[in-house]
Amino acid sequence: MKAYTPIILSVFLLLPCKLNSQPGTTELMKAIEEISADIIREMISQGYVVVAAEYRKRSPAWQVKKYRGTPLLIHTNTNDEDVNVLEVEHLIKSFRAEGKSGFSYEIFENMPGGHSFDRMDYKEAKEIRMKIYNHLNRYLKPPNPFRSVKDLQKAGYGFN
């Protein structure tokens, strides 16, 4: 018997919704249904078990209407076993389908460390952390921001 990794994935197709409350919603719904169907087929083909209703309750992709443009940086890794890259791509597509702005993202290819790829102690991970700090610096404006990976390393380890 094949062992399955359970994962929960959103399925707009399976859930009843009222669509006529806003102009253009029907077209948006069709676009989201197509995206969801493609993601579902891909996940099932990879051996995942899909539990639609529960994922819809928990998934940020189904909550994008609530997003009000707070600066958001999304990083994902293609070999992340905790959060499948397809789920993150679904979130990004949902933001776009809703016409949301204020977010940016980067999808990293097979970075060492899987889900923890940006917390590892190798050159690329430190550079990714620097991207995160730069993103935060733009909005939080700290008095002494990190200017380089060298600054970051010195703060974390007390040496260059």
WOBEL-V986396 format. One line per field, one symbol per residue. phi: phi as a letter, one per 40 degrees, with the letter a starting at -180 (. if undefined). Layout:
BEGIN
phi: ???
END
This chain:
BEGIN
phi: .ccbccabbcbcdcbcacbccbcgccccdcccccccccccdcccccgccbbccccdcccdccbccccbgddbbbbabcbcccbcdcccccccccdcccgcbgbbaabccfcdhfccdcbcbbdcccccccccccccddbcfccbccbaccccccccbgac
END
